[in-house]
Amino acid sequence: MIRQSSLADCDKASQSECRHQGSSLVIVLMSTYNGEKFLQQQLESIFRQSRPVDRVIIADDGSTDGTCSLIKGFISAHGLEERWQLQKRKENLGWRRSFFELLGTVNDDNAIVLFSDQDDIWLQGRVEHTASIMGGHPEILCLGCRWQTFDSGSVKLAAIKSKGTGEIYRPQSYFEIYEGEAQSGCLLACRGKLLRIIRQNAAKERAADRMPPYDMYLSRYAFFLGGYYAVDAVWHLHRFHSSNATANRQMASAPKGQGTQMERRAFCQEDCKVLLGLLPLIENQHLSTKDLLEAIAWNEARLGFMDAGKMGSWLQAVRICCKKGHPLIQVAGDLCYRLGIQKIAGRLLHFFMK
């Protein structure tokens, strides 16, 4: 149990030892697509880490701009041909399938794997701290950190959910990893063995148009195995702009309630799909499935309400939240969307959160 540990404690006790005595390989996986505008900064931030990464595998998803030329030039300029690899795809798979294909390039179960977006920036020390913590704590299967968001002009946007304590802790409830700040792949590091299992489990879905994101599989699988941990430290700058895959500046700074009910339902359905896919994996580990089944029931109840307006389903979702001590923000949002008042409610929430 590391809930009371801190990053400073870990640094003092094990950082140097873990880095030099039998430390695991550190591998970075990145998918690129028409990213030449911001990519140089991210490549530089990875290359200049205080603890060099051992391998970087970049899969270009059919870029039509100068992305591949930029990557090749960077690798050549820094003499990284033996450690950095560019894989060029002729067809565009989309970021979901692209990252799932990248999972198959990791053959070392003991490797520490980090995932990189093409337009973000890693803060100095991220790799060193990650390798230190995971090297000193084999019970950690997946480690998340915090981010600070910014736009294309380096203007800070949304506030982060961090007090900067450096505390390392294990979330006690599925609801603690439900939100984007906890499950985003760009914030995660994991053991190589998790990727192999997840990729095998999701093989049947790789051809689907809307296969669930790899980070949903990864964060949830690690959590239900009891191996998802997080550190309350900002190691990552996440860029919002008009053309990235996740969101733009307006989405980052706008009041809640600006999305659509269809998008909300799609995320809930994806989450439910992932949880159902993980059920046999958890059963095969002979672990309790009680919390997993409860998470599935919560999502199914929300879907029942969003699809058919069944108040009984909505009340079931409320009861599960109350039982777990989770805020009612999601189910309250479902109600607002169903009643068509989400924009008004979002503006009120935005006003009171200022």
N, C-alpha and C positions, 0 to 999 in steps of 0.2 A: 504494500500500500504506500503510495507516494503523495497522497493528497497534501500533506504538510511540508513536503520538500519544496525547495526553491531552486531556480536556475543558478543562483550564486553558490548554493551548497553543492550542487552537482559540479560546477566549474572547479571548486576548490578540491573536491574529493576525488574526481575521476577523469576530468577532461584530458589531461596530458597522458595519463595511463591508457585510457581507451583509444586515444588517437594513435599511439605508437606500438601497443602490444596486442597483436592479433585483431586489430579493428577490421570491421566488415568493409567490403567494397561499397562505395557510394556511387549510385548510378542516377543520372538525370534523364527523364523522358520528356521530350518536347514535340508537339505537333505544330507545324506552321502552315499558314496559307495567306498569301499576299500581305505579308507582315513587315515589309522592308522599312516602313516609316518609323517604327519603334523598336525593332528587333535588336539593333546594335546595342542599345542600352542594356537589354536583358542579357545578351551574350556576355557583355563586359562584366555585369554584376555576378554572373555565374563563374566566369573565368577568374575573377579577382577575389574569390572567397579566401579567407584565411586558412581554411583546410581545403586544398584542391580536391575537386571531384575526380573519381577514377575513370568514369565513362560518361559521355553525353551522347545520347542517341536521338537524332532529330529526324522526324518523318515529315517531309514536305508533301502536302495534300493537293498537289497539282497547281502550284502558284503560277500566275501569269505575269507577275511583276519581277523585280530583281531580288526576291527573297533568297533563292538558291545561290545566286552569284555572291550575295552578301555573306551568306554562311560559309561558302567555299573560301572566300577571301579571308574571312576571320580565322578559319581553321589554319589556312596556309600561313597567314601573317604571324601567328603565335606558335607555329610548329606543333599543332595538336592532332596531326593525322593518325597517330596511334591510339588516341584516347577519345577523340570526337568523331562521330560518324553521321553522315547525311544520307538518308534514304529518300530517293525521289520517286513519287508515285505519278503515274500518268493520268489516273482518274481521281476525281475528288470524292472522297469517301464521306466527308463531313466529320466534324470534330469528335463525335461520339464513337463512330466506327474506327476513326484514325487512332484514338487513344487505346481502344480495345486491341487493335492490331499491335500497337507498341508494347502492350503487356507481355506479349509472347516473345519479345526479344530479351527478356530477363530470365536467365537459366540458373542463377545462383539463389537458392532459397534463403541464404543468410545475408544477401545484399540488402543495403538500405537504399530505398528507391524514393526519389522526389520527383514531382511532376511540375513542369514549367509551362506557363502560358507564354506566348511570344511577345507580349507587350507590357509585361510587368517589370519590376525591379526587385532583386533580392538584396536585403540589407546585409552588410558585412557581418560575418560570424554566423550566418544562418546554418551553413553546412557543418561548421565546427561544433556548434551547440547541439545540433540534431544528432550528429555521430556520437558525441559525448554522452548525451542522455540515453539514447537507445543502446549504446554500447555498454553502459553501466546498468541497464535495467532490461533484462531479456523478456520480462513480462509485458513490455510495451510492444504491441504488434503494429500499431498505427499511432502516429503522433501528429497532432494539429497545433498550429500556432495562430497568432492574431495578425490582422492586416490593417494598414492605413490606406484608404482609397484616395486617388487623385485623378485629375483629368489630363488631357494631352498637353496642357500648359503647366503641369506640375502644381496645380492649385488643389489643396486638400479639400476633399468633399465630406462624405459621411463620417461621423464619429465612429470610432472603433469600440467594441465591447471589451475593453481592456483597462485594467488599472496599473499595468506594468509591474506587477509584483514578482514576476518570474516563477510563480507557483506552478508546480506540475501536479495535475489532478486527474482523476478518472471520473468522467460523468456517471452519475448514478441512475439516470433515466434516459430512455430513448429520446424523449422530448428535448433533451439538452443537445443532441446532435442533429435535430431536425432542421434547424435553420441554416441558411447558406454559409454563415461565417464559420460553422463547425464542420461542414461537409465538403466545402469547395476543394477540389483536387489540388489547386495551386498552393494550398496551405498544408498539405499532408505529406508525411513521410511514412513509409511502411516497409515491412519485411518482404523479401522477394517471394516467399512461399505463398503469401496471400494472393499475389497477382496470378500465380499459376492456377490456384484453386478457383478464383473468380473467373478467369478466362475460360476454363474448362466448363464451368457451370453456365456461362452465358453464351457458349458457342452456338447454341440453337437460335439465339436472338441476333446474331451479328448481321444477318441479312435484312433484318427488320428496318423499316423506315424510321421508327422512333424507338430504338433500343435504349434502355435506361442508361444514364451516364455511369461511367466506371466509378466515379467517386461516391455515388450513392451506394453501390455494391460494397466498395471498400470500407467506408466509414461504418456502415451498418453491420457488416460481417465482423469487423474487428470489435465493435461494441458488444455484440451478442456473444462473442467469444470471451469477453472480459478483458480485452487487450487494447481498447481505445483510450488514449490519454491525450491531454492537451496541456500546453504551457501558456501561461498568461504573459506573453511577451510578443512584441511586434517585430517580426523578422521579414516582413513582406510588404511591398508597396504595390497595390492593385490598381491598375489604370482603367478608368471608365472613359470610353470615347464612342463616337458615332458608329464605328464599324466593328467593334469587337464582338466576340461570340456570346457574351453573357449579358451585357447591359451597356447603356450609354450614360452620359452625364445626367441627362434628364431623369432617367430611371434611378440613378444613385441619390439624387437630391430631392426628387419629387415626393409629395405626401403619399402615404399608403392609399391603396384603393384606385390606383391609376391603371392597373392591369385589367384583364378581362376575366369573366367567370370561367371561360373555356380554358384559359391558361392556368387558373387556380385548380380546376378539376384535373387537367392534364398532369400537373405536378403530383397531386394526390394519387392519381391512378398509377403513375410511374413508381411512386414510393411503395404503394401496395404490391405492385408487380415484383419489385426487388425483394421485399420482405417475404413474399410467398416463395420466391426462388431460393431464398436463404434457408427456409424451413428445413428441407432435407439435409442441408449441410450441417446445421446445428444439431439435428437429430443424430446424424452420423458421428458427432463428437460426444454423444451421450450426455449432452447438457440440457438443462431445463429450458423448455420452450415457452414457459408461461409469459414472460415479458414480450417475447416476439409475437405470440398469438394475440396478446393484448394490443400491441402496436398495429397488427393487421386489422383487428376488430375496430380500432379507432379510425383508421383510414376507410374501411368499408362503410362504417356508420356515416362518415362525412360524405362519401360518394353517394350513399343512399339518400341523404338529404339534398345534396346539390342536384342530383338527377331527378328526383321525384318530389322533393319538398316534404319528405316524411319527418314530421316533428319528433316522432319517436326515435328515429335514427339520430337526429341532432341532439336530443337529450342523452342518448347513449354516449355520444362523443363527449358531451359535457361531463357526464359522470366519470368517464375514464380520466379526463383532465383533472377533475377534482380529486380523484383517488390517488393520482400520482403527484398532486401538488403543482400541476403545471398551469401557467396562466391561460386564460381562455381566449387569447388573442386570435388563434386560428379559427376556432369554432364561432367566435363572435364575428370574424370576418366572413365566414361562410354565410351566416345569417344576413349580414349587410348586403352581400352580393345577391343573395336570393331575393331580398326585398328591393334591390335596386338602389340602395342608399349608400353604396360603398364610397363614392366620391365625397359626399358630405361627411361621412364618418371618418374618412381618411384625413380630410382637412382639419377636423376637430382634433384628431389624434396628433397630427403634425403640430398643431398650435400648442397643445398642452405639453408636448415633448420638447419644445424649444427651450 
